[in-house]
């Protein structure tokens, strides 16, 4: 999990979950490799570290089960954020 600067000009940082895709590919030399993928977890100012870690943990479990995180995260609605008490 990385807090990476966004590509937008306002320099907002976002949490990124980096993982290797479940499927393997074969290179021109014949060796197998897994492609690196990234999943955005949200901007740092909106998503706290604890929540980003929990989201990354859930995504990691999906990757270990052989499921693609991009397709599942896009279809599942996220709970609304609650203001801190």
For each residue, the residues with C-beta under 8 A, 3 or more apart:
1: 15 16 17 18 41 52 53 56
2: 15 16 18
3: 13 14 15 16 44
4: 13 14 16
5: 11 12 13
6: 10 11 12 13 14 43
7:
8: 11 12
9:
10: 6
11: 5 6 8
12: 5 6 8 43 44 45
13: 3 4 5 6 43 44
14: 3 4 6 40 41 42 43 44
15: 1 2 3 40 41 42 43 44 47 52 55 56
16: 1 2 3 4 38 39 40 41
17: 1 38 39 40 41 55 56 59 60 69
18: 1 2 36 37 38
19: 36 37 38 39 59 60 63 69
20: 34 35 36 37 63
21: 34 35 36 37 68
22: 34 63 66 67 68
23: 34 35
24: 32 33 34
25: 32 33 34 35
26: 30 31 32 33
27: 30 31 32 33
28:
29:
30: 26 27
31: 26 27
32: 24 25 26 27
33: 24 25 26 27
34: 20 21 22 23 24 25
35: 20 21 23 25
36: 18 19 20 21
37: 18 19 20 21 69 70
38: 16 17 18 19
39: 16 17 19 59 69 70 73
40: 14 15 16 17
41: 1 14 15 16 17 47 52 55 56
42: 14 15 46 47 52 55
43: 6 12 13 14 15 46 47
44: 3 12 13 14 15 47
45: 12
46: 42 43 81
47: 15 41 42 43 44 51 52 55
48: 51 52
49: 52 53
50: 53 54
51: 47 48 54 55
52: 1 15 41 42 47 48 49 55 56
53: 1 49 50 56 57
54: 50 51 57 58
55: 15 17 41 42 47 51 52 58 59
56: 1 15 17 41 52 53 59 60
57: 53 54 60 61
58: 54 55 61 62
59: 17 19 39 55 56 62 63 69 73
60: 17 19 56 57 63 64
61: 57 58 64 65
62: 58 59 65 67 68 69 72
63: 19 20 22 59 60 66 67 69
64: 60 61
65: 61 62
66: 22 63
67: 22 62 63 71 72
68: 21 22 62 71 72
69: 17 19 37 39 59 62 63 72 73
70: 37 39 73 74
71: 67 68 74 75
72: 62 67 68 69 75 76
73: 39 59 69 70 76
74: 70 71
75: 71 72
76: 72 73
77:
78:
79:
80:
81: 46
82:
83:
84:
85:
